[in-house]
Amino acid sequence: MYIPGYVLFLAGAFGLGHLLLYRDAARLWALRGLVLTGVMGLADGLGENLFLFQALGRIEDGADPDVLLAAAARFALLKWTLAVPLAVTAAWILVLLLARLRRPQKVVSGRKNRTEPVVSHAYDVAAGGEPLGRPRCDRSAARPARLGATPGVDQTADRGRRSGLRHSAR
């Protein structure tokens, strides 16, 4: 009864993972796990148990059950080779699903909480403490036009050339 319980648990975890995970790669791993869980269940139910029952029947008849026991051992090896990595992957998927149930953390903007830098040069500071050199940038002022720009022409169409994109019409 243990292995069918494991198969049902793993199939449930992988099925939920395939339905509820966001990323395609995680959903693909969940689908692969679901398929391999079916293979593990078949290796246990049809492979190992069937060959063991046939071997027990041969023992009662007095025949040699070595071939049947070797086949059952191979299916048992396949079953446990799949069971251990599938259990680890199912636990990983369940952790991802449980992480979705938590409240999302509050995201605070870096620009909003950042202090303004104080820019001054020691050789430009006047007696009153104000820098004499380059003035501070006023962020509320409008951006000056580019050199060589034609007045009344939309400047946004020209941004592609500066970013490295090529346009067919110049």
C-alpha positions as CSV (number, residue, x, y, z in Angstrom):
1,M,0.0,0.0,0.0
2,Y,3.0,2.3,0.4
3,I,3.9,2.7,-3.2
4,P,0.3,3.5,-4.5
5,G,0.2,6.1,-1.7
6,Y,3.5,7.6,-2.9
7,V,2.2,7.5,-6.5
8,L,-1.0,9.4,-5.6
9,F,0.9,12.0,-3.5
10,L,3.5,12.6,-6.2
11,A,0.9,12.7,-9.0
12,G,-1.1,15.3,-7.0
13,A,2.0,17.4,-6.3
14,F,3.1,17.3,-10.0
15,G,-0.4,17.9,-11.3
16,L,-0.8,20.9,-9.0
17,G,2.6,22.2,-10.1
18,H,1.7,21.8,-13.7
19,L,-1.5,23.7,-13.3
20,L,-0.4,26.5,-10.9
21,L,3.3,27.3,-11.6
22,Y,4.1,30.4,-13.7
23,R,7.3,29.6,-15.5
24,D,7.3,27.3,-18.5
25,A,10.4,25.5,-17.4
26,A,8.8,24.7,-14.0
27,R,5.6,23.5,-15.6
28,L,7.6,21.3,-17.9
29,W,9.4,19.7,-15.0
30,A,6.1,19.2,-13.3
31,L,4.7,17.5,-16.4
32,R,7.8,15.3,-16.7
33,G,7.5,14.4,-13.0
34,L,3.8,13.4,-13.6
35,V,4.8,11.1,-16.5
36,L,7.6,9.6,-14.6
37,T,5.3,9.0,-11.6
38,G,3.1,7.0,-13.9
39,V,6.1,5.0,-15.0
40,M,7.1,4.4,-11.4
41,G,3.6,3.2,-10.6
42,L,3.6,0.8,-13.5
43,A,7.0,-0.5,-12.6
44,D,5.7,-1.3,-9.1
45,G,2.3,-2.6,-9.9
46,L,2.7,-4.4,-13.2
47,G,6.4,-5.1,-13.2
48,E,7.6,-6.0,-9.7
49,N,4.4,-7.3,-8.2
50,L,3.4,-9.4,-11.2
51,F,6.8,-11.1,-11.5
52,L,6.9,-11.7,-7.7
53,F,3.5,-13.4,-7.7
54,Q,4.5,-15.5,-10.7
55,A,7.8,-16.4,-8.8
56,L,5.7,-17.4,-5.8
57,G,3.6,-19.7,-8.0
58,R,6.7,-21.3,-9.4
59,I,8.1,-21.9,-5.9
60,E,4.9,-23.7,-4.9
61,D,5.1,-25.9,-8.1
62,G,8.8,-26.7,-7.4
63,A,10.2,-24.9,-10.5
64,D,13.1,-22.5,-10.5
65,P,12.0,-18.9,-10.0
66,D,15.4,-17.2,-10.5
67,V,14.5,-15.5,-13.9
68,L,11.3,-14.1,-12.5
69,L,12.9,-12.9,-9.3
70,A,15.7,-11.2,-11.4
71,A,13.0,-9.4,-13.5
72,A,11.2,-8.3,-10.3
73,A,14.5,-7.0,-8.9
74,R,15.0,-5.0,-12.1
75,F,11.6,-3.4,-11.8
76,A,12.2,-2.7,-8.1
77,L,15.4,-1.0,-9.0
78,L,13.7,1.1,-11.6
79,K,10.9,2.0,-9.1
80,W,13.3,3.3,-6.5
81,T,15.6,5.0,-9.0
82,L,12.6,7.1,-10.0
83,A,11.1,7.5,-6.5
84,V,13.9,9.3,-4.8
85,P,14.5,12.1,-7.4
86,L,10.7,12.4,-7.9
87,A,10.2,13.0,-4.2
88,V,12.9,15.7,-4.1
89,T,11.4,17.4,-7.2
90,A,7.8,17.2,-5.7
91,A,9.1,18.8,-2.5
92,W,10.7,21.6,-4.6
93,I,7.4,22.2,-6.4
94,L,5.4,22.2,-3.2
95,V,7.8,24.8,-1.7
96,L,7.3,26.9,-4.8
97,L,3.5,26.6,-4.5
98,L,3.5,27.4,-0.8
99,A,5.7,30.4,-1.4
100,R,2.9,31.8,-3.6
101,L,0.5,31.7,-0.6
102,R,2.6,34.2,1.4
103,R,1.9,37.9,1.2
104,P,4.2,39.6,-1.3
105,Q,6.8,41.8,0.2
106,K,6.4,45.5,-0.1
107,V,8.6,46.9,-2.9
108,V,10.0,50.3,-2.2
109,S,11.4,52.4,-5.0
110,G,15.1,53.1,-4.8
111,R,14.6,56.5,-6.3
112,K,12.0,57.5,-3.8
113,N,14.1,56.7,-0.7
114,R,17.4,57.9,-2.1
115,T,19.0,61.0,-0.7
116,E,20.2,63.7,-3.1
117,P,24.0,63.6,-3.6
118,V,25.9,66.6,-2.5
119,V,28.3,67.5,-5.3
120,S,30.9,70.1,-4.6
121,H,34.6,70.7,-5.5
122,A,36.9,71.9,-2.8
123,Y,38.6,74.4,-5.1
124,D,35.3,75.9,-6.3
125,V,33.6,76.5,-2.9
126,A,33.0,80.2,-2.2
127,A,33.0,81.8,1.2
128,G,29.2,81.2,1.5
129,G,29.6,77.5,0.9
130,E,28.0,77.4,-2.6
131,P,30.0,75.9,-5.5
132,L,31.2,78.3,-8.1
133,G,31.8,75.9,-10.9
134,R,29.2,73.9,-12.8
135,P,25.7,74.6,-11.7
136,R,23.5,71.9,-10.3
137,C,21.1,70.2,-12.7
138,D,17.5,71.4,-12.4
139,R,15.4,68.3,-13.0
140,S,12.2,70.2,-13.5
141,A,13.5,72.2,-16.5
142,A,12.7,71.0,-20.0
143,R,15.3,69.1,-21.9
144,P,17.2,71.2,-24.4
145,A,16.9,70.3,-28.1
146,R,19.6,68.4,-29.8
147,L,22.2,70.2,-31.7
148,G,21.3,70.3,-35.4
149,A,17.6,69.5,-34.7
150,T,15.1,71.1,-37.0
151,P,12.4,73.1,-35.1
152,G,8.9,71.5,-35.4
153,V,10.2,68.1,-36.2
154,D,9.4,65.2,-33.9
155,Q,12.6,64.3,-32.0
156,T,11.3,60.9,-30.9
157,A,11.8,59.4,-34.4
158,D,15.5,60.1,-34.2
159,R,16.1,58.1,-30.9
160,G,16.5,54.8,-32.8
161,R,19.7,55.9,-34.5
162,R,21.3,56.9,-31.2
163,S,20.4,53.6,-29.6
164,G,22.0,51.6,-32.4
165,L,18.8,50.6,-34.2
166,R,18.7,51.2,-37.9
167,H,15.8,52.7,-39.8
168,S,15.1,52.4,-43.5
169,A,14.0,56.0,-43.9
170,R,16.3,58.7,-42.6
